[in-house]
Amino acid sequence: MEAYPPVAVRVWGDFACFTRPEMKVERVSYPVMTPSAARGFLEAIFWKPEFDWRIVAIHVLKPIRYFSILRNEIKNRQSERTAKAWQQSGGGYDATSDRAQRHTLALRQVDYVIEAQVMLRPHADADVVKYRDQLRRRVREGRCFTMPYLGCREFTASFAEPDGSETPIELSGELGPMLFDLNYAPDRSGRGTPRFFNARLERGILSIPSHP
C-alpha cells in the first residue's frame, strides 16, 4: 500500500495519437492514453534521476473520437552518423525521393487526468514529499522541461491541476492488449522489447497494474 495518495495532473489537447506498435506502416491510435505516454508526459514537466513515475490510473474525461489524416512522411530514419559522413565526404539527403503518403488514425479533443506515484530509486537522498511538491508547483506555474505532447510531437498539449470537478465518461469495456512499456537492451543500442497488459476501461477509468 502506498504511503501517499497519487498526485494528479490534468492534460488535454486537440489531437493525440498513441500508436499501436503492431502497426508497422500506418499509424493507428489506441482509444485512450497509454501508461508509457502518460509517464513521458509527466517527465516532460518534471524529471529527476532520483525517482521514476509509476502511473496508477488514467481518467478519460471526454468521449473517444477518432479522425483520419494523410500526411507526407519520409520512409527512412535519419541519423547523426549519416549526416556527419555527408559533411566529411560529401553527399546529402533528398526528401522528395524518400517521401511517402501515410495514413494516421488519431484521436481528437482528448482530455485526461493522470494519477501517478513517485517511486524512489536506491540512490535518492530526499523524501517522496519533496518531489511530489515540486511537481505540483511546476504544474501550478505551467513550467516544463520540454513541451509535453500526446503521442506524437506535433500533437502538443496543455496541463493544469485538477480542480475536483473532473468527471470520467460513463464507458466500460475491454480494450484488449495495450502497450505498458519497453524493456530496452542493456547494450544502449536503443532496441526495446514491448510489454503489454490487458487494458479495461471501468466507468471511464483505466487502472494500470504495477507489474503486468
Contacts in CASP RR format, 6 or more apart in sequence:
PFRMAT RR
TARGET T0000
AUTHOR 0000-0000-0000
METHOD contacts of the structure
MODEL  1
MEAYPPVAVRVWGDFACFTRPEMKVERVSYPVMTPSAARGFLEAIFWKPE
FDWRIVAIHVLKPIRYFSILRNEIKNRQSERTAKAWQQSGGGYDATSDRA
QRHTLALRQVDYVIEAQVMLRPHADADVVKYRDQLRRRVREGRCFTMPYL
GCREFTASFAEPDGSETPIELSGELGPMLFDLNYAPDRSGRGTPRFFNAR
LERGILSIPSHP
2 117 0 8 1.000
3 128 0 8 1.000
4 117 0 8 1.000
4 128 0 8 1.000
4 129 0 8 1.000
4 132 0 8 1.000
6 56 0 8 1.000
6 57 0 8 1.000
6 115 0 8 1.000
6 116 0 8 1.000
6 117 0 8 1.000
7 115 0 8 1.000
7 116 0 8 1.000
7 117 0 8 1.000
7 118 0 8 1.000
7 132 0 8 1.000
7 135 0 8 1.000
7 136 0 8 1.000
8 113 0 8 1.000
8 114 0 8 1.000
8 115 0 8 1.000
8 116 0 8 1.000
8 161 0 8 1.000
8 162 0 8 1.000
9 41 0 8 1.000
9 42 0 8 1.000
9 45 0 8 1.000
9 113 0 8 1.000
9 114 0 8 1.000
9 116 0 8 1.000
9 135 0 8 1.000
9 139 0 8 1.000
9 159 0 8 1.000
9 160 0 8 1.000
9 161 0 8 1.000
9 162 0 8 1.000
10 61 0 8 1.000
10 111 0 8 1.000
10 112 0 8 1.000
10 113 0 8 1.000
10 114 0 8 1.000
10 159 0 8 1.000
10 160 0 8 1.000
10 161 0 8 1.000
10 162 0 8 1.000
10 166 0 8 1.000
11 33 0 8 1.000
11 41 0 8 1.000
11 111 0 8 1.000
11 112 0 8 1.000
11 113 0 8 1.000
11 114 0 8 1.000
11 148 0 8 1.000
11 150 0 8 1.000
11 157 0 8 1.000
11 158 0 8 1.000
11 159 0 8 1.000
12 61 0 8 1.000
12 62 0 8 1.000
12 110 0 8 1.000
12 111 0 8 1.000
12 112 0 8 1.000
12 157 0 8 1.000
12 158 0 8 1.000
12 159 0 8 1.000
13 109 0 8 1.000
13 110 0 8 1.000
13 111 0 8 1.000
13 150 0 8 1.000
13 155 0 8 1.000
13 156 0 8 1.000
13 157 0 8 1.000
13 158 0 8 1.000
14 108 0 8 1.000
14 109 0 8 1.000
14 155 0 8 1.000
15 67 0 8 1.000
15 106 0 8 1.000
15 107 0 8 1.000
15 108 0 8 1.000
15 110 0 8 1.000
15 150 0 8 1.000
15 155 0 8 1.000
16 29 0 8 1.000
16 33 0 8 1.000
16 106 0 8 1.000
16 107 0 8 1.000
16 108 0 8 1.000
16 110 0 8 1.000
16 150 0 8 1.000
16 151 0 8 1.000
16 152 0 8 1.000
16 155 0 8 1.000
16 157 0 8 1.000
17 27 0 8 1.000
17 29 0 8 1.000
17 104 0 8 1.000
17 105 0 8 1.000
17 106 0 8 1.000
17 107 0 8 1.000
17 150 0 8 1.000
17 151 0 8 1.000
17 152 0 8 1.000
17 155 0 8 1.000
18 29 0 8 1.000
18 30 0 8 1.000
18 32 0 8 1.000
18 33 0 8 1.000
18 34 0 8 1.000
18 37 0 8 1.000
18 107 0 8 1.000
18 150 0 8 1.000
18 151 0 8 1.000
19 27 0 8 1.000
19 28 0 8 1.000
19 29 0 8 1.000
19 30 0 8 1.000
19 151 0 8 1.000
19 152 0 8 1.000
20 28 0 8 1.000
20 29 0 8 1.000
20 30 0 8 1.000
20 179 0 8 1.000
21 179 0 8 1.000
21 194 0 8 1.000
25 102 0 8 1.000
26 102 0 8 1.000
26 103 0 8 1.000
26 104 0 8 1.000
26 105 0 8 1.000
27 102 0 8 1.000
27 103 0 8 1.000
27 104 0 8 1.000
27 105 0 8 1.000
27 106 0 8 1.000
27 152 0 8 1.000
28 104 0 8 1.000
28 105 0 8 1.000
29 66 0 8 1.000
29 104 0 8 1.000
29 105 0 8 1.000
29 106 0 8 1.000
29 107 0 8 1.000
30 175 0 8 1.000
30 178 0 8 1.000
30 179 0 8 1.000
31 64 0 8 1.000
31 107 0 8 1.000
31 175 0 8 1.000
31 201 0 8 1.000
32 58 0 8 1.000
32 60 0 8 1.000
32 64 0 8 1.000
32 112 0 8 1.000
32 175 0 8 1.000
32 199 0 8 1.000
32 201 0 8 1.000
32 206 0 8 1.000
33 58 0 8 1.000
33 110 0 8 1.000
33 112 0 8 1.000
33 114 0 8 1.000
33 150 0 8 1.000
33 206 0 8 1.000
34 178 0 8 1.000
34 179 0 8 1.000
34 180 0 8 1.000
35 55 0 8 1.000
35 58 0 8 1.000
35 178 0 8 1.000
35 179 0 8 1.000
35 180 0 8 1.000
35 181 0 8 1.000
35 208 0 8 1.000
36 179 0 8 1.000
36 180 0 8 1.000
36 181 0 8 1.000
36 182 0 8 1.000
37 150 0 8 1.000
37 151 0 8 1.000
38 55 0 8 1.000
38 58 0 8 1.000
38 112 0 8 1.000
38 114 0 8 1.000
38 116 0 8 1.000
39 52 0 8 1.000
39 53 0 8 1.000
39 55 0 8 1.000
39 116 0 8 1.000
39 181 0 8 1.000
40 53 0 8 1.000
40 148 0 8 1.000
41 114 0 8 1.000
41 148 0 8 1.000
41 149 0 8 1.000
41 150 0 8 1.000
41 157 0 8 1.000
41 159 0 8 1.000
42 53 0 8 1.000
42 114 0 8 1.000
42 116 0 8 1.000
42 135 0 8 1.000
43 53 0 8 1.000
43 145 0 8 1.000
44 144 0 8 1.000
44 145 0 8 1.000
44 146 0 8 1.000
44 147 0 8 1.000
44 148 0 8 1.000
44 149 0 8 1.000
45 135 0 8 1.000
45 138 0 8 1.000
45 139 0 8 1.000
45 143 0 8 1.000
45 144 0 8 1.000
45 145 0 8 1.000
45 148 0 8 1.000
45 159 0 8 1.000
46 131 0 8 1.000
46 134 0 8 1.000
46 135 0 8 1.000
46 138 0 8 1.000
46 144 0 8 1.000
46 145 0 8 1.000
47 145 0 8 1.000
48 131 0 8 1.000
49 121 0 8 1.000
50 120 0 8 1.000
50 121 0 8 1.000
50 123 0 8 1.000
50 124 0 8 1.000
50 125 0 8 1.000
50 126 0 8 1.000
50 131 0 8 1.000
51 118 0 8 1.000
51 119 0 8 1.000
51 120 0 8 1.000
51 121 0 8 1.000
51 124 0 8 1.000
51 128 0 8 1.000
51 131 0 8 1.000
52 118 0 8 1.000
52 119 0 8 1.000
52 121 0 8 1.000
53 116 0 8 1.000
53 117 0 8 1.000
53 118 0 8 1.000
53 119 0 8 1.000
54 116 0 8 1.000
54 117 0 8 1.000
54 118 0 8 1.000
54 119 0 8 1.000
54 210 0 8 1.000
55 114 0 8 1.000
55 115 0 8 1.000
55 116 0 8 1.000
55 208 0 8 1.000
56 115 0 8 1.000
56 116 0 8 1.000
56 117 0 8 1.000
56 207 0 8 1.000
56 208 0 8 1.000
57 114 0 8 1.000
57 115 0 8 1.000
57 205 0 8 1.000
57 206 0 8 1.000
57 207 0 8 1.000
57 208 0 8 1.000
58 112 0 8 1.000
58 113 0 8 1.000
58 114 0 8 1.000
58 115 0 8 1.000
58 205 0 8 1.000
58 206 0 8 1.000
58 208 0 8 1.000
59 112 0 8 1.000
59 113 0 8 1.000
59 114 0 8 1.000
59 115 0 8 1.000
59 166 0 8 1.000
59 168 0 8 1.000
59 204 0 8 1.000
59 205 0 8 1.000
59 206 0 8 1.000
60 111 0 8 1.000
60 112 0 8 1.000
60 168 0 8 1.000
60 169 0 8 1.000
60 171 0 8 1.000
60 201 0 8 1.000
60 204 0 8 1.000
60 205 0 8 1.000
60 206 0 8 1.000
61 111 0 8 1.000
61 112 0 8 1.000
61 113 0 8 1.000
61 166 0 8 1.000
61 167 0 8 1.000
61 168 0 8 1.000
61 169 0 8 1.000
62 109 0 8 1.000
62 110 0 8 1.000
62 111 0 8 1.000
62 169 0 8 1.000
63 169 0 8 1.000
63 171 0 8 1.000
64 107 0 8 1.000
64 169 0 8 1.000
64 171 0 8 1.000
65 107 0 8 1.000
65 108 0 8 1.000
65 109 0 8 1.000
66 105 0 8 1.000
66 106 0 8 1.000
66 107 0 8 1.000
66 108 0 8 1.000
67 105 0 8 1.000
67 106 0 8 1.000
67 107 0 8 1.000
67 108 0 8 1.000
68 103 0 8 1.000
68 104 0 8 1.000
68 105 0 8 1.000
68 106 0 8 1.000
69 103 0 8 1.000
69 104 0 8 1.000
69 106 0 8 1.000
70 101 0 8 1.000
70 102 0 8 1.000
70 103 0 8 1.000
70 104 0 8 1.000
71 101 0 8 1.000
71 102 0 8 1.000
71 104 0 8 1.000
72 99 0 8 1.000
72 100 0 8 1.000
72 101 0 8 1.000
73 99 0 8 1.000
73 100 0 8 1.000
73 101 0 8 1.000
73 102 0 8 1.000
74 95 0 8 1.000
74 98 0 8 1.000
74 99 0 8 1.000
74 100 0 8 1.000
75 98 0 8 1.000
75 99 0 8 1.000
75 100 0 8 1.000
76 98 0 8 1.000
78 93 0 8 1.000
82 93 0 8 1.000
86 92 0 8 1.000
86 93 0 8 1.000
106 152 0 8 1.000
106 155 0 8 1.000
107 150 0 8 1.000
110 150 0 8 1.000
113 162 0 8 1.000
113 166 0 8 1.000
118 128 0 8 1.000
118 131 0 8 1.000
118 132 0 8 1.000
120 128 0 8 1.000
136 161 0 8 1.000
138 144 0 8 1.000
139 159 0 8 1.000
139 160 0 8 1.000
139 161 0 8 1.000
140 161 0 8 1.000
142 159 0 8 1.000
142 160 0 8 1.000
144 159 0 8 1.000
147 156 0 8 1.000
148 156 0 8 1.000
148 157 0 8 1.000
148 159 0 8 1.000
149 155 0 8 1.000
149 156 0 8 1.000
149 157 0 8 1.000
150 156 0 8 1.000
150 157 0 8 1.000
168 203 0 8 1.000
168 204 0 8 1.000
168 205 0 8 1.000
169 203 0 8 1.000
169 204 0 8 1.000
170 203 0 8 1.000
170 204 0 8 1.000
171 201 0 8 1.000
171 203 0 8 1.000
171 204 0 8 1.000
172 200 0 8 1.000
172 201 0 8 1.000
172 202 0 8 1.000
172 203 0 8 1.000
172 204 0 8 1.000
173 200 0 8 1.000
173 201 0 8 1.000
173 202 0 8 1.000
174 198 0 8 1.000
174 199 0 8 1.000
174 200 0 8 1.000
175 199 0 8 1.000
175 200 0 8 1.000
175 201 0 8 1.000
175 206 0 8 1.000
176 198 0 8 1.000
176 199 0 8 1.000
176 200 0 8 1.000
177 196 0 8 1.000
177 197 0 8 1.000
177 198 0 8 1.000
177 199 0 8 1.000
178 196 0 8 1.000
178 197 0 8 1.000
178 198 0 8 1.000
178 199 0 8 1.000
179 194 0 8 1.000
179 195 0 8 1.000
179 196 0 8 1.000
180 194 0 8 1.000
180 195 0 8 1.000
180 196 0 8 1.000
180 197 0 8 1.000
180 208 0 8 1.000
180 209 0 8 1.000
180 212 0 8 1.000
181 194 0 8 1.000
181 195 0 8 1.000
182 192 0 8 1.000
182 193 0 8 1.000
182 194 0 8 1.000
182 195 0 8 1.000
183 192 0 8 1.000
183 193 0 8 1.000
183 194 0 8 1.000
183 195 0 8 1.000
184 190 0 8 1.000
184 191 0 8 1.000
184 192 0 8 1.000
185 191 0 8 1.000
185 192 0 8 1.000
185 193 0 8 1.000
195 212 0 8 1.000
196 212 0 8 1.000
197 208 0 8 1.000
197 209 0 8 1.000
197 212 0 8 1.000
199 206 0 8 1.000
200 206 0 8 1.000
200 207 0 8 1.000
END
